[in-house]
Amino acid sequence: MRLFNPWEMGQDQTKQQIEKGLHLYQSNHTEKALRVWMRVLEKSADPAGRFRVLSCLITAHAEMGRYKDMLKFAVVQIDTARELEDPDFLTESYLNLARSNEKLCEFQKTISYCKTCLNMQGTTVSLQLNGQVSLSMGNAFLGLSIFQKALECFEKALRYAHNNDDKMLECRVCCSLGNFYTQIKDYEKALFFPCKAAELVNDYGKGWSLKYRAMSQYHMAVAYRKLGRLADAMDCCEESMKIALQHGDRPLQALCLLCFADIHRSRRDVQTAFPRYDSSMSIMTEIGNRLGLIQVLLGVTKCWMIQKELDKALESIEKAQELAEGLGNKLGLLKLHCLCERIYRTKEQHQELRDHVVKFHECVEEMELYCGMCGESIGEKNNQLQALPCSHFFHLKCLQTNGTRGCPNCRRLSVKPGYV
């Protein structure tokens, strides 16, 4: 027989304290909310209550960029879910474990935990999480530069969002699609999807967290900069940064600083760009965003190249290459080989130049970054692209010229363009 402990919280008190923490968190009293939730975790005798408070702690630490703590709570939540012997709780806990690893750029682990989620036989609640699972898996494949699989996952996530009328999920998928098309340089689509996310926030987001507005504005800023619309990029990035500062969102602050630096570099204002790259790098190092660090180092390299400081540019490339190889980020490696090619051509070091040209083309082949119809590369310059239902993508002009009778990459028959 279990003895009564007067210091333990019962089910009702647990629920009450979780709600108190949520109210504090939504009022931007983050540290107070965390203290309330930690007390619940220590004192509650209700396993379901502990599970819910762990979800709150995981979300809060994700938004603050404390990804190692996020992972720690996700591991504890797995044990709690097993104690409850409930497949829905177990699915949710594995999703949180996947997302923690995604934030820490452990992309292979993310994919593995997502597959575990999808293989679980839960109830309708678990099935409703499949959209979030597909989104997390898509982000991981994108981190590994496996573009076809990333797009396939994003399409699945968008279908789940539409089928369940989940506007929040749709908003998040649109932001990821904006990132996807930025990477493969279809800048019209890179702008279209975060604009769609911003529309969803305006139409349905009255009770949502402001992070949805901030993320859509950030992705719009990135696309505007790529399109050369620097004033629009600055406006969107300033709005995103304002929200990030208000809510203590360190990961988004780092991304906005990176975007500000890129905007100043695009204006050839290197002296203003450098300190913003430094600030972004400091936060990204602190939170463990290695993928973001590669982008910062690419920007710093380009600044050194503008100043014709080629040896300093090569030092930044060396640091970025170590990170990209560690993560398996093939697109990062491709960009670095491209920059090395330009540097060694200027320095007239022909052997090094040839080595990087070979490595560049190996990356293109490995990522299948070429149009299966015309054979030209994809992602070298801004081009309108279109995906087929198999998630292979081609130049839009090639599909319009040759029709969509079948996919030349996988030979699957196709009679219409893909979902996104």
C-alpha positions, -999 to +999 in steps of 0.1 A: +000+000+000+014+034-010+016+059+019+001+094+015+028+121+011+015+156+021+042+172-001+029+155-033+006+171-057-026+153-067-042+154-102-063+186-097-034+205-082-011+194-109-035+206-136-039+239-118-002+245-115+004+236-152-022+262-162-005+287-138+028+281-156+012+285-190-003+318-180+031+331-168+048+318-199+023+335-222+028+367-202+066+365-209+074+356-173+094+327-186+117+320-157+088+321-132+069+296-155+098+273-156+101+273-118+064+264-115+067+236-140+098+222-124+081+221-090+052+202-106+077+177-121+093+171-087+061+170-066+033+156-088+021+121-081+001+121-114+021+105-143-002+120-170+003+154-153+041+149-153+039+140-190+021+172-198+044+194-178+074+178-196+057+188-229+056+224-216+092+223-205+103+209-239+085+236-258+098+264-236+134+252-238+131+248-276+119+284-280+148+297-257+174+277-277+183+255-247+183+224-269+204+202-247+179+207-218+151+201-243+167+168-252+171+159-215+134+165-208+124+146-239+143+115-227+126+117-193+092+120-211+099+087-230+103+070-196+070+086-183+052+075-215+063+039-210+051+041-174+017+052-186+016+024-212-003+046-236+006+046-274-005+082-279+018+094-251+046+073-265+042+087-300+042+123-287+073+116-266+092+101-296+082+132-317+097+154-290+128+134-290+130+137-328+125+175-326+152+178-299+177+160-322+166+181-352+173+213-332+208+199-323+214+191-360+215+153-353+196+147-385+201+109-388+188+104-352+158+127-361+149+106-390+152+074-370+129+087-342+104+100-368+102+066-384+096+051-349+067+075-345+052+066-379+055+028-372+035+030-339+000+018-338-017+045-318-052+060-319-065+089-339-046+113-317-013+097-328-024+098-364-029+136-360+007+139-349+019+124-382+019+158-399+043+171-373+064+140-376+066+144-414+076+180-410+104+172-386+116+144-409+115+168-439+136+194-420+161+166-412+164+155-448+168+191-459+196+194-433+213+165-451+206+180-485+184+150-496+160+172-514+136+147-530+129+130-496+126+164-479+100+176-504+081+143-501+079+147-463+068+184-466+040+174-491+028+147-467+028+172-438+008+197-459-017+170-467-021+162-430-026+199-423-053+203-450-071+170-440-072+180-403-078+217-409-046+223-389-037+259-398-007+261-374+009+231-390+002+245-424+019+277-414+050+258-402+052+237-433+050+268-455+080+283-437+100+251-442+090+251-479+102+286-481+136+274-467+135+245-492+131+267-523+156+292-510+182+264-509+175+252-545+171+288-557+136+291-569+132+325-552+096+331-564+084+300-545+108+308-516+088+340-512+054+326-520+053+300-492+062+323-463+038+349-477+012+321-475+022+315-439+018+352-431-017+351-446-026+322-424-013+341-393-034+371-403-066+351-411-065+325-383-038+334-359-055+357-334-049+333-305-016+320-317+018+326-304+036+355-321+064+331-330+043+321-361+043+357-373+079+362-365+090+330-384+070+339-415+084+374-415+120+360-412+116+336-442+100+365-462+131+386-454+154+359-466+135+355-499+133+393-504+171+396-500+177+368-525+154+387-550+174+419-544+145+437-526+167+448-498+144+474-482+116+449-480+140+423-466+151+448-439+115+457-429+105+420-425+136+411-406+132+441-382+096+429-375+108+394-368+137+406-346+113+428-326+091+398-317+122+376-311+136+401-286+102+405-268+099+368-263+135+359-256+136+337-287+174+332-290+174+309-321+153+334-341+175+363-329+205+345-343+188+339-376+177+376-378+212+388-371+225+365-399+198+379-423+208+415-413+244+407-420+236+392-454+215+423-463+245+446-454+268+424-474+245+426-504+248+464-501+286+459-500+287+473-465+311+448-451+320+468-420+284+468-408+280+431-418+309+417-398+297+426-362+262+411-370+278+379-383+299+378-350+267+383-329+249+356-348+278+332-345+280+338-308+243+328-302+245+299-327+275+285-309+258+289-276+226+271-286+243+245-309+229+254-343+258+240-364+238+243-396+233+281-389+270+284-382+278+271-417+256+299-431+273+325-410+308+313-421+297+314-457+287+350-453+319+359-435+339+342-464+321+363-489+329+395-470+366+386-469+364+379-507+348+414-512+378+429-493+401+406-514+414+390-482+416+356-498+437+338-471+412+349-444+384+337-467+401+303-469+403+302-430+366+307-428+360+280-454+381+255-435+359+260-404+327+257-424+339+226-442+346+208-409+310+216-397+294+206-431+313+173-432+304+166-396+267+172-403+266+156-437+253+189-452+261+183-489+248+217-501+271+235-477+300+215-491+290+223-526+288+261-518+323+259-502+338+241-532+323+268-554+339+296-533+372+278-533+370+275-571+367+313-573+395+319-548+420+295-564+412+309-599+420+344-586+452+330-569+461+311-601+466+279-581+455+255-609+458+221-591+437+233-561+412+248-586+409+215-605+404+196-572+375+218-561+359+217-596+358+179-594+344+180-559+318+205-569+305+183-597+306+152-574+283+171-549+259+180-578+257+144-589+252+131-553+224+155-546+208+151-581+209+189-585+203+189-622+172+189-644+165+154-658+151+170-689+177+195-701+207+182-680+215+217-667+222+222-630+196+233-605+205+256-576+232+275-595+210+306-602+174+317-597+151+295-617+114+286-616+111+249-607+082+224-606+079+191-587+061+161-600+041+138-577+072+116-572+089+148-556+115+150-583+118+186-595+126+201-629+129+235-646+093+247-651+101+257-687+113+222-694+081+206-681+061+232-701+080+223-733+082+185-729+049+179-710+046+157-679+039+123-694+064+107-670+093+115-647+127+110-665+144+104-631+123+075-618+102+067-649+070+070-628+040+081-650+028+116-642-002+135-656-001+165-634+024+187-614+031+178-577+013+192-546+038+219-539 
